[in-house]
Amino acid sequence: MQNKELSIEEIALAHSLTKEEFENIKKILGREPNYVEIGIFSAMWSEHCSYKSSKKYLSGFPTKAPWVIQGPGENAGVIDIGDGYAAVFKMESHNHPSFIEPYQGAATGVGGILRDVFTMGARPVASMNSIRFASIEGNSETAKKHRYLLKGVVAGIGGYGNCMGVPTIGGETTFEECYAGNNLVNAFTLGLAKADEIFYGRAEGIGNPVIYVGSKTGRDGLGGAVMSSASFTEDSESKRPTVQVGDPFTEKLLLEACLELFKADLIVGIQDMGAAGLTSSSFEMAGRSGSGMVMHLDKVPAREEGMTPYDFMLSESQERMLICAKKGCEQAIIDIFQKWELDVAVIGEVTSSGHMELFWHGEKVADVPVQPVSEEAPVLDRPIKEPEYLKTIANVTMDKEISNQVAFDELISDMEIVDKSWIYSQFDSMVQTNTIKGPGSLDGSSIRIKETGKALAMSADCNTRFCYINPQLGAAAAVMESGRNVAMTGAVPKAITDCLNFGNPQNPEVMWQFKESCEGIKNACRALNTPVIGGNVSLYNETNGVSVFPTPSIAMVGVNEDAQNVLPSKLQGNGNILYLLGETSSEFGGSLYLKKFYGKVAGTHPKVDFEKELNLWNTVIEANKAKLLKSAKDVNLGGIAISLTKMAVVGNVGVEANISLNDSKDIFSESLSRAIVEVEPKNCEAFEKLASKYGIECVAIGKTGGNKIIINDVYKELDKVSHIYFNRFKEVVEQDQ
């Protein structure tokens, strides 16, 4: 068919299949595969689609709770949020494409996650992102490259999300040199649907038609799933053609057409064409229901001349869906999509054969059993080994004489600390008019549900330095922080979706990091009663042998029963009392302080205590319900001093605090399970009583007011700190202009 000069085995190896996998394919088929079939197996058995290295460790995630409607295994997870409504949400990566082509890589990442959500029958109502780069400061080639990547990624996220009319209401941006060869782009979207009107990606019912809808198919994105399942080298720029090209205006039409379709009783199932395009969508739909399928590829709408069956099956052109319709409903479906000026074609039907049979102008060009491809991909038991670096980083001597004033001045201007309005001002955060806490308001973001009067809170978090020094505790801490940020809005954390970004799984040390991180997530989610309802694994985030730090990004979603009572995280007024909740120890392992002043990502991970974490959440949530709090913010990067300063500058209210600690520099310690709350004097007694009920340490540390920031021996004029906080990021990003 193609590549006649190569043997079929050589073609398979060129598609990143192993010799063992090739032999297994021959057993499954009872013959040698042809070129199209090799393309199908290589995509479906790629790391990106099959999770063959990670599946072993993903089993055992807590996935069930009374409020979980759909856990992992579908396009997105679903939880019941009461009053007949459900929240549908998912987070996925688009790392490799965003490094090769930052605008389109990030844009199509947003487009893909939006489709995952509205495929389930939900209207997308909020998006977040988690993006990570190497340092963008200075004039090194790496800094220049990552300023370019940052600008492209942000423009791509904003360009697609804004056109779709979905608000981007939060996210995180971090910087670490391990991302020099692999920036990370993780996209999250949440949608709302009626709890009894969820749609699933299934193809069943013998004779039911299979219908293609959306954009025409081109050659863009060919080999994308396989590309995302390999490490980068110096020539990765040559992989630019594997990055898809997005069209948000077409996707907006597709969204509205699908939501109209869902209101009619016309379909059995629907699936987004994501990674591996028509291959993954057709095999997954048939695989979930044990069906077979016939598809006539010459009927697929084509954007280019001379396309082959291989091209149609492996293209990752964007803004496309595959529908399993009810027999006899074809014309009604065609009418809907033609009304929205979208391509639509009946390209096949469901069969009882259990095989995917592909035809090209009447000739059968592939015949593959569905189950072995979709449900029985190889599960690898890769070697694991505790990383050697862990033996050398545990003990750190912090012996420099650094005054707290100097430390404060350095930390408050750090790229991870300062306000990112340069980024989030490019995102429409207020479209749909439901945003209560948007980007820049600190901690979790929140939207109202107009139909019920409730609010949903969400946060995306991961401290990669914690994960580097202790992957298990670091991953648990990411779940804790994401939940803590949600609790600081007054919402009850309900469930997570994750995006597990790691290096090369062929490296035993990376697989050990992955195994440990999964254990940390399992432990935290069980203890905190926040099940995992979906997620994504992104491996091979490695360039020239250098892997990224373990980065298990966690997005937590919570429910607040009263949208009128969403707790702010910035100071609200003068004369209020500030309380520190939780215990502070001299814990600097993986801290920003240690990185900044000692140039190390090292030390012992801060203590993890799930009971104390849960007690902290419950204290803040219950106090907010009782209207005892004016504001609340968790303590994380940079410790008490930086968290309190952020509350002050964002609220434009001065603060004076005197905190009793074992060591003066502990105002920068990053101990877990802590928060700062603002309480009016009249409510102090009631609040202290409530904190006592939950056994949480609660100490009054100061009061709000004035135009200065005074924290122990740190002193700064509020307006001077505000100038640094709100302007520093823009100055660094735009230094090339």
Residue pairs with C-beta under 8 A, 6 or more apart in sequence:
1 34
1 35
1 36
1 308
1 310
2 35
2 308
2 310
3 11
3 35
6 14
8 32
8 33
8 34
8 35
8 38
9 19
9 22
11 35
11 38
12 21
12 22
12 25
12 33
12 38
12 41
12 42
13 19
13 22
15 38
15 39
15 41
15 42
15 226
16 42
16 46
16 226
16 229
16 230
17 25
17 38
17 41
17 42
17 45
20 378
21 41
21 45
21 378
24 378
25 33
25 37
25 38
25 41
26 32
26 33
28 368
28 369
28 372
28 373
29 37
29 367
29 368
29 369
33 41
34 365
34 366
35 310
36 309
36 310
36 313
36 358
36 365
36 366
37 366
37 368
39 279
39 310
39 313
39 314
40 279
40 283
40 313
40 314
40 356
40 366
40 368
40 373
41 368
41 373
42 226
43 49
43 225
43 226
43 275
43 276
43 279
43 280
43 314
44 50
44 276
44 279
44 280
44 283
44 373
44 374
44 377
45 52
45 373
45 377
45 378
46 225
46 226
46 228
46 229
46 276
47 53
47 54
47 228
47 229
47 505
47 537
47 539
47 540
48 225
48 226
48 228
48 229
48 275
48 276
48 538
49 225
49 275
49 276
49 280
49 377
50 377
50 378
51 58
51 377
51 537
52 377
52 378
52 379
52 380
53 380
53 382
53 505
53 511
53 514
53 539
54 500
54 505
54 514
54 537
54 539
55 379
56 379
56 380
56 381
57 514
57 515
57 518
57 519
58 72
58 518
58 537
60 518
60 522
61 72
61 518
61 521
61 522
61 525
61 531
61 532
62 522
62 525
62 526
62 531
62 532
63 71
63 72
63 531
63 532
63 533
64 71
64 531
65 494
65 495
65 529
65 531
66 80
67 79
67 80
67 81
67 494
67 495
68 77
68 78
68 79
68 80
68 495
68 531
68 533
69 78
69 79
69 80
69 86
69 195
69 198
70 76
70 77
70 78
70 120
70 198
70 200
70 533
71 77
71 531
71 532
71 533
71 534
72 532
72 533
72 534
72 535
73 288
74 120
74 200
74 201
74 534
75 90
75 115
75 116
75 117
75 119
75 120
75 201
75 271
75 272
76 88
76 89
76 90
76 116
76 117
76 119
76 120
76 122
76 191
76 497
76 534
77 88
77 89
77 90
77 495
77 497
77 533
77 534
78 86
78 87
78 88
78 120
78 193
78 198
78 533
79 86
79 87
79 494
79 495
79 533
79 557
80 86
80 195
81 87
81 449
81 452
81 454
81 456
81 494
81 559
82 452
82 454
82 559
83 451
83 452
83 454
84 194
84 195
84 196
85 192
85 193
85 194
85 195
85 449
85 451
85 452
86 122
86 192
86 193
86 194
86 195
86 198
87 122
87 190
87 191
87 192
87 456
87 557
88 117
88 120
88 121
88 122
88 190
88 191
88 192
88 193
88 198
89 117
89 188
89 189
89 190
89 191
89 458
89 497
89 533
89 534
89 555
89 557
90 113
90 116
90 117
90 188
90 189
90 497
90 534
90 535
90 536
91 113
91 130
91 186
91 187
91 188
91 460
91 497
91 498
91 499
91 534
91 535
91 536
91 553
91 555
92 109
92 112
92 113
92 116
92 186
92 187
92 499
92 536
93 109
93 184
93 185
93 186
93 187
93 499
93 501
93 536
93 538
94 105
94 106
94 108
94 109
94 112
94 185
94 186
94 187
95 182
95 183
95 184
95 185
95 186
95 228
95 501
95 538
95 541
96 105
96 182
96 227
96 228
96 232
96 239
96 540
96 541
97 104
97 105
97 108
97 109
97 224
97 228
97 242
97 243
97 244
98 105
98 106
98 109
98 149
98 152
98 153
98 156
98 183
98 185
99 105
99 149
99 181
99 182
99 183
99 232
99 236
100 236
100 237
100 239
100 240
100 242
100 243
101 152
101 240
101 243
102 148
102 149
102 151
102 152
102 153
102 155
102 156
102 183
103 152
103 153
103 155
103 156
103 159
104 156
104 243
104 244
104 245
104 246
105 152
105 153
105 156
105 185
105 243
106 131
106 152
106 153
106 154
106 155
106 156
106 157
106 160
106 185
106 187
107 156
107 157
107 159
107 160
107 246
107 248
108 156
108 160
108 243
108 244
108 245
108 246
108 318
109 156
109 157
109 185
109 187
110 127
110 129
110 156
110 157
110 160
110 161
110 164
110 187
110 189
110 246
111 160
111 164
111 246
111 248
111 251
111 318
111 319
112 187
112 272
112 274
112 318
113 127
113 187
113 188
113 189
114 124
114 127
114 161
114 164
114 166
114 189
114 251
114 255
115 251
115 254
115 272
115 274
115 319
115 321
116 189
116 272
116 274
117 124
117 189
117 190
117 191
118 124
118 191
118 255
118 258
118 259
119 199
119 201
119 258
119 270
119 271
119 272
119 321
120 191
120 193
120 198
120 199
120 200
121 193
121 194
121 197
121 198
121 199
121 259
121 262
122 191
122 192
122 193
122 198
123 191
123 192
123 193
123 255
123 259
124 164
124 166
124 189
124 190
124 191
124 255
125 166
125 167
125 190
125 191
125 192
125 432
125 434
125 447
126 166
126 167
126 168
126 169
126 189
126 190
126 434
126 435
126 445
126 447
126 456
126 458
127 161
127 166
127 167
127 168
127 169
127 187
127 188
127 189
127 190
128 168
128 169
128 170
128 171
128 187
128 188
128 445
128 458
128 459
128 460
128 555
129 157
129 168
129 171
129 185
129 186
129 187
129 188
129 460
130 171
130 172
130 184
130 185
130 186
130 188
130 460
130 461
130 462
130 499
130 553
130 555
131 150
131 153
131 154
131 157
131 171
131 172
131 173
131 183
131 184
131 185
131 186
132 173
132 174
132 175
132 176
132 179
132 183
132 184
132 464
132 548
132 551
133 146
133 149
133 150
133 173
133 174
133 175
133 179
133 183
134 142
134 143
134 145
134 146
134 175
134 176
134 177
134 178
134 179
134 180
134 183
135 142
135 143
135 146
135 175
135 177
135 415
136 143
136 146
136 147
136 150
136 175
136 415
136 732
136 733
137 143
137 415
137 732
142 177
142 180
144 736
146 179
146 180
146 183
147 732
147 733
147 735
147 736
149 183
150 183
150 423
150 733
151 733
153 183
153 185
154 423
154 426
155 426
157 168
157 185
157 187
157 426
157 427
158 168
158 426
158 427
158 428
159 248
160 246
160 248
160 251
161 167
161 168
161 248
161 427
161 428
162 427
162 428
162 431
163 248
163 249
163 252
164 248
164 251
164 252
164 255
165 252
165 428
165 431
165 432
166 189
166 431
166 432
167 427
167 428
167 429
167 430
167 431
167 432
167 434
167 435
167 438
167 447
168 424
168 427
168 428
168 429
168 439
169 429
169 435
169 437
169 438
169 439
169 445
169 446
169 447
169 458
170 437
170 438
170 439
170 444
170 445
170 458
170 459
170 460
171 188
171 424
171 439
171 460
172 460
172 461
172 462
173 416
173 420
173 423
174 416
174 464
175 415
175 416
176 464
176 465
176 549
176 601
178 464
178 468
178 546
178 547
178 548
178 549
179 548
180 543
180 546
181 232
181 542
181 543
181 544
181 546
182 232
182 541
182 542
182 543
182 548
184 501
184 538
184 541
184 548
184 551
184 553
186 460
186 499
186 501
186 536
186 553
188 458
188 460
188 497
188 555
190 456
190 458
190 557
192 449
192 451
197 262
199 262
199 267
199 269
199 270
200 269
200 288
201 269
201 270
201 271
201 272
201 281
201 284
201 285
201 288
202 268
202 269
202 285
202 288
202 289
202 324
203 210
203 268
203 269
203 282
203 285
203 286
203 288
203 289
203 291
203 293
203 324
203 350
204 268
204 269
204 289
204 290
204 291
204 324
204 350
205 268
205 324
205 326
205 327
205 350
206 291
206 350
206 351
206 352
207 327
207 349
207 350
208 268
208 324
208 325
208 326
208 327
208 349
208 350
209 324
209 325
209 327
209 330
209 346
209 348
209 349
209 350
210 282
210 293
210 295
210 322
210 323
210 324
210 325
210 346
210 347
210 348
210 349
210 350
211 322
211 323
211 324
211 325
211 330
211 333
211 334
211 344
211 345
211 346
211 347
212 278
212 299
212 300
212 301
212 320
212 321
212 322
212 323
212 343
212 344
212 345
212 346
212 347
213 254
213 257
213 320
213 321
213 322
213 323
213 333
213 337
213 342
213 343
213 344
214 250
214 254
214 273
214 319
214 320
214 321
214 342
214 343
215 247
215 250
215 254
215 301
215 303
215 317
215 318
215 319
215 320
215 342
215 343
216 301
216 302
216 303
216 317
216 343
217 277
217 278
217 300
217 301
217 302
217 303
217 307
217 311
217 312
217 315
217 317
217 320
218 302
218 303
218 304
218 307
218 315
218 317
219 241
219 304
219 307
219 311
219 315
220 241
220 243
220 244
220 245
220 315
220 316
220 317
220 318
221 242
221 243
221 244
221 245
221 277
221 315
221 316
221 317
221 318
222 241
222 242
222 311
222 314
222 315
222 316
223 242
223 314
224 242
224 243
224 244
224 275
224 276
224 316
225 275
225 276
225 280
225 316
227 239
227 242
228 275
228 538
228 540
229 539
229 540
230 540
231 504
231 540
231 542
231 543
232 540
232 542
232 543
232 544
233 543
233 544
234 544
236 543
242 316
244 316
244 317
244 318
245 317
245 318
246 318
246 319
247 318
247 319
250 318
250 319
250 342
251 318
251 319
253 340
253 341
253 342
254 319
254 321
254 340
254 342
256 340
257 336
257 337
257 339
257 340
257 342
258 270
258 321
260 336
260 340
261 267
261 270
261 323
261 333
261 336
261 337
264 332
264 336
265 326
266 325
266 326
266 329
266 332
266 333
267 323
267 324
267 325
267 326
267 329
267 333
268 324
268 325
268 326
269 285
269 289
269 323
269 324
270 321
270 322
270 323
270 324
271 281
271 282
271 284
271 285
271 321
271 322
272 281
272 320
272 321
273 280
273 281
273 316
273 317
273 320
273 321
273 322
274 280
274 281
274 316
275 316
276 314
276 316
277 313
277 314
277 315
277 316
277 317
277 320
278 295
278 300
278 312
278 313
278 314
278 315
278 320
278 322
279 313
279 314
281 321
281 322
282 293
282 295
282 322
282 356
283 356
283 370
283 373
283 374
284 374
285 291
285 293
285 322
285 324
286 292
286 293
286 350
286 356
286 370
286 374
287 370
287 371
287 373
287 374
287 375
288 374
290 354
290 370
290 371
291 350
291 351
291 352
291 354
291 370
292 350
292 351
292 352
292 353
292 354
292 355
292 356
292 357
292 370
293 348
293 349
293 350
293 351
293 355
293 356
293 357
293 370
294 348
294 349
294 351
294 357
294 359
295 347
295 348
295 356
295 357
295 358
295 359
296 347
296 348
296 359
296 360
297 309
297 312
297 313
297 347
297 358
297 359
297 360
297 365
298 359
298 360
298 361
299 345
299 346
299 347
299 348
300 312
300 345
300 347
301 343
301 345
302 312
303 317
309 358
309 360
309 365
309 366
313 358
313 366
323 333
324 350
325 333
330 346
333 344
334 344
334 346
337 343
337 344
338 344
351 357
354 369
354 370
354 371
355 367
355 368
355 369
355 370
356 366
356 367
356 368
356 369
356 370
356 373
357 364
357 366
357 367
358 364
358 365
358 366
358 367
359 365
380 505
382 505
382 506
382 508
382 511
383 508
383 511
384 508
384 511
384 512
384 515
385 508
385 509
385 511
385 512
386 509
386 512
387 509
387 512
387 513
388 509
390 469
393 469
393 600
393 601
393 602
393 603
394 469
394 602
394 603
394 604
396 588
396 589
396 594
396 598
396 600
396 602
396 603
398 588
398 594
398 598
398 665
400 597
400 598
402 597
402 665
403 713
404 641
404 664
404 665
404 667
404 668
404 712
404 713
404 714
405 713
405 714
405 715
407 593
407 596
407 597
407 665
407 668
408 641
408 642
408 645
408 668
408 711
408 714
408 716
409 716
410 596
410 597
411 417
411 592
411 593
411 596
411 638
411 641
411 642
411 668
412 418
412 638
412 642
412 645
412 721
412 724
412 725
413 724
413 728
414 592
414 596
414 638
415 728
415 729
415 732
416 592
416 637
417 592
417 637
417 638
417 642
417 646
417 725
418 724
418 725
418 726
418 728
418 729
419 440
419 650
419 725
419 726
419 729
420 439
420 440
420 729
421 439
421 440
421 726
421 729
421 730
422 729
422 730
422 733
422 734
423 439
423 729
424 438
424 439
424 440
427 439
429 435
429 438
429 439
430 438
434 447
434 448
434 449
434 450
435 445
435 446
435 447
436 446
436 447
436 448
436 455
436 563
436 566
437 443
437 444
437 445
437 446
437 457
437 489
437 566
437 568
437 569
438 445
439 445
440 650
441 568
441 569
441 570
441 650
442 569
442 570
442 633
442 646
442 647
442 650
443 459
443 484
443 485
443 488
443 489
443 569
443 632
443 633
443 634
444 457
444 458
444 459
444 485
444 486
444 487
444 488
444 489
444 491
444 556
444 558
445 457
445 458
445 459
445 489
446 455
446 456
446 457
446 458
446 489
446 491
446 560
446 566
447 455
447 456
448 454
448 455
448 563
449 455
449 456
449 563
453 562
453 563
453 564
454 559
454 560
454 561
454 562
454 563
455 489
455 491
455 559
455 560
455 562
455 563
455 566
456 491
456 557
456 558
456 559
456 560
457 486
457 489
457 490
457 491
457 557
457 558
457 559
457 560
457 566
458 486
458 555
458 556
458 557
458 558
459 481
459 482
459 485
459 486
459 555
459 556
460 482
460 553
460 554
460 555
461 478
461 481
461 482
461 485
461 553
461 554
461 555
461 556
462 474
462 478
462 481
462 551
462 552
462 553
462 554
463 474
463 477
463 478
463 481
463 590
463 636
463 637
464 474
464 548
464 549
464 550
464 551
465 474
465 549
465 590
465 591
465 592
465 595
465 601
466 473
466 474
466 477
466 478
466 589
466 590
466 605
466 606
467 474
467 475
467 478
467 513
467 517
467 549
467 550
467 551
467 552
468 474
468 549
468 550
468 590
468 601
469 589
469 590
469 601
469 602
469 603
469 604
469 605
470 516
470 589
470 590
470 604
470 605
471 512
471 513
471 514
471 516
471 517
471 520
471 550
472 516
472 517
472 519
472 520
472 523
473 520
473 605
473 606
473 608
474 517
474 520
474 550
474 552
474 590
474 605
475 516
475 517
475 518
475 519
475 520
475 521
475 524
475 550
475 552
475 554
476 520
476 521
476 523
476 524
476 608
476 610
477 520
477 524
477 605
477 606
477 608
477 672
478 520
478 521
478 552
478 553
478 554
479 496
479 520
479 521
479 524
479 525
479 528
479 530
479 554
479 556
480 524
480 528
480 608
480 610
480 613
480 672
480 673
481 554
481 634
481 636
481 672
482 493
482 496
482 554
482 555
482 556
483 493
483 496
483 528
483 530
483 556
483 558
483 613
483 617
484 613
484 616
484 617
484 634
484 673
484 675
485 556
485 634
486 493
486 556
486 557
486 558
487 493
487 558
487 616
487 617
487 620
487 621
488 567
488 569
488 620
488 632
488 633
488 634
488 675
489 558
489 560
489 566
489 567
489 569
490 560
490 565
490 566
490 567
490 620
490 621
490 624
490 625
491 558
491 559
491 560
491 566
491 621
492 558
492 559
492 560
492 617
492 621
493 528
493 530
493 556
493 557
493 558
493 617
494 530
494 556
494 557
494 558
494 559
495 530
495 531
495 532
495 533
495 556
495 557
496 521
496 525
496 530
496 531
496 532
496 533
496 554
496 555
496 556
496 557
497 532
497 533
497 534
497 535
497 555
497 557
498 521
498 532
498 535
498 536
498 552
498 553
498 554
498 555
499 535
499 536
499 538
499 552
499 553
499 555
500 514
500 517
500 518
500 535
500 536
500 537
500 538
500 551
500 552
500 553
501 538
501 541
501 548
501 550
501 551
501 552
501 553
502 510
502 513
502 514
502 517
502 537
502 538
502 539
502 541
502 547
502 548
502 550
502 551
503 510
503 513
503 539
503 540
503 541
503 542
503 547
503 548
504 510
504 539
504 540
504 542
504 547
505 511
505 514
505 539
505 540
507 542
507 547
510 539
510 542
510 547
513 550
514 539
514 550
516 550
517 550
517 552
520 552
521 532
521 552
521 554
523 610
524 530
524 610
525 531
525 532
527 610
527 611
527 614
528 610
528 613
528 614
528 617
530 556
541 547
541 548
541 551
542 548
549 601
560 566
561 625
562 625
565 624
565 625
565 627
567 620
567 624
567 629
567 631
567 632
568 630
568 631
568 651
569 631
569 632
569 633
569 647
569 650
570 631
570 633
570 646
570 647
570 650
570 651
570 653
571 630
571 631
571 647
571 648
571 650
571 651
571 653
571 655
571 678
571 704
572 630
572 631
572 651
572 653
572 678
572 704
573 630
573 653
573 704
574 653
574 704
574 705
574 706
575 681
575 703
575 704
575 705
576 630
576 678
576 679
576 680
576 681
576 703
576 704
576 705
577 678
577 679
577 680
577 681
577 684
577 700
577 702
577 703
578 644
578 655
578 657
578 676
578 677
578 678
578 679
578 700
578 701
578 702
578 703
578 704
579 676
579 677
579 679
579 687
579 691
579 698
579 699
579 700
579 701
580 635
580 640
580 659
580 674
580 675
580 676
580 697
580 698
580 699
580 701
581 616
581 619
581 620
581 674
581 675
581 676
581 677
581 691
581 696
581 697
581 698
582 612
582 616
582 635
582 671
582 672
582 673
582 674
582 675
582 696
582 697
583 612
583 671
583 673
583 674
583 697
584 639
584 640
584 659
584 661
584 666
584 669
584 671
584 674
585 606
585 607
585 662
585 666
585 669
585 671
586 662
586 663
586 665
586 666
586 669
587 604
587 606
587 607
587 669
587 670
587 671
588 594
588 603
588 668
588 669
588 670
589 602
589 603
589 604
589 605
589 606
590 601
590 602
590 603
590 605
590 606
590 670
591 603
591 639
591 668
591 669
591 670
592 637
592 638
592 668
592 670
593 638
593 639
593 665
593 668
593 669
593 670
594 600
594 601
594 602
594 603
595 601
606 670
606 671
606 672
607 671
607 672
608 672
609 672
609 673
612 673
612 696
613 672
613 673
615 694
615 695
615 696
616 673
616 674
616 675
616 694
616 696
618 694
619 690
619 691
619 694
619 696
619 698
620 629
620 632
620 675
620 677
622 690
622 694
623 629
623 677
623 687
623 690
623 691
624 632
626 686
626 690
627 683
628 679
628 683
628 686
628 687
628 690
629 677
629 678
629 679
629 683
629 687
630 678
630 679
630 680
631 647
631 651
631 677
631 678
632 675
632 676
632 677
632 678
633 643
633 646
633 647
633 675
633 676
634 643
634 674
634 675
635 643
635 670
635 671
635 674
635 675
635 676
636 643
636 670
637 670
638 668
638 670
639 666
639 667
639 668
639 669
639 670
639 671
640 657
640 659
640 667
640 668
640 669
640 674
640 676
640 701
640 711
641 667
641 668
641 711
641 712
641 714
642 668
643 676
644 655
644 657
644 676
644 709
644 711
645 655
645 709
645 711
645 716
645 721
645 725
646 725
647 655
647 676
647 678
648 654
648 655
648 704
648 709
648 718
648 721
649 709
649 718
649 721
649 722
649 725
649 726
652 718
652 722
653 704
653 705
654 704
654 705
654 706
654 707
654 708
654 709
654 718
655 702
655 703
655 704
655 705
655 706
655 708
655 709
655 710
655 711
656 702
656 703
656 705
656 706
656 708
656 710
657 701
657 702
657 710
657 711
657 712
658 701
658 702
658 712
659 667
659 699
659 701
659 702
659 711
659 712
660 699
661 667
661 669
661 712
664 712
664 713
667 711
667 712
667 714
676 701
677 687
678 704
679 687
684 700
687 698
688 698
691 698
692 698
702 711
706 718
707 717
707 718
707 719
708 715
708 716
708 717
708 718
709 715
709 716
709 717
709 718
709 721
